[in-house]
Structures are given as structure tokens and as C-alpha cells.
Amino acid sequence: MPTELSMPPMLGNAGLICSRVEAGGALRATARCLRELHAHGICHGDVKQRNVVRHMDGGWILCDMDA
């Protein structure tokens, strides 16, 4: 069953997860981002669905939409 992750309107349809494969890619990218942050002693502190954003180039970004 496809999982849909809604993203900010500025990303349009590029922010939607349409399959489990894409969801897995988002999860792996988020883990890599967190590993890098933690390696530098930084704690994100607000990892949630709306803070994992697909870039227009197809990559994934971990951000803080409430900052």
C-alpha cells in the first residue's frame, strides 16, 4: 500500500512519497543526516514527517520547518 507524505507547497508533487521504496530511501537519507549531525555533536531534536523534505533533484533533506 503506498504511503503519502505531504510536503510544503513550494516543493509541489516532488515532496510526495509514492511507494515503500521511496519511503525507505527517505528513511536511509534521514539516518545518514542524523549520523553526520551526531558525529559533529549536534542533536536535531525535532525529527518528524514534515521535516524530511524531498528536494526537486530527487534527494532528501532533513530540515526544521518550525525553526
C-alpha positions in Angstrom: 0.0 0.0 0.0 1.5 3.4 -1.0 2.4 5.8 1.8 1.8 9.5 1.1 3.9 12.1 2.9 2.7 15.6 2.3 5.3 18.3 2.0 5.4 22.1 1.8 3.6 23.6 -1.2 6.9 25.0 -2.5 8.0 21.5 -3.5 4.8 20.6 -5.3 4.4 16.9 -6.2 8.2 16.4 -5.7 7.5 16.1 -2.0 5.3 13.1 -2.1 6.4 9.6 -1.2 4.6 7.2 -3.6 6.0 3.8 -2.7 7.6 1.8 0.1 10.9 2.0 -1.9 10.8 5.8 -1.8 9.9 5.7 1.9 12.9 3.5 2.5 15.1 6.0 0.6 13.8 8.8 2.8 14.5 6.8 5.9 18.0 5.9 4.9 18.8 9.5 3.9 17.4 10.7 7.3 19.6 8.2 9.1 22.7 9.4 7.2 21.8 13.0 8.0 21.4 12.2 11.7 24.6 10.2 11.8 26.5 13.2 10.3 24.9 15.6 12.8 25.6 13.4 15.8 29.3 12.9 14.6 29.6 16.7 15.0 27.9 16.8 18.4 24.7 18.2 17.1 21.3 16.9 18.1 18.4 17.8 15.7 15.8 17.3 18.3 12.7 17.6 16.1 12.8 14.7 13.6 9.3 14.3 12.2 7.5 13.7 8.9 7.2 17.4 7.9 11.0 17.9 8.5 12.0 15.3 5.9 11.7 17.0 2.6 12.3 15.8 -0.9 14.4 18.2 -3.0 13.4 18.9 -6.6 16.5 16.9 -7.7 15.0 13.8 -6.0 17.3 13.8 -3.0 16.2 14.1 0.6 16.8 16.9 3.1 16.4 16.9 6.9 15.3 20.4 7.9 13.4 22.0 10.8 10.2 23.6 9.4 9.3 25.1 12.8 12.6 26.9 13.3 
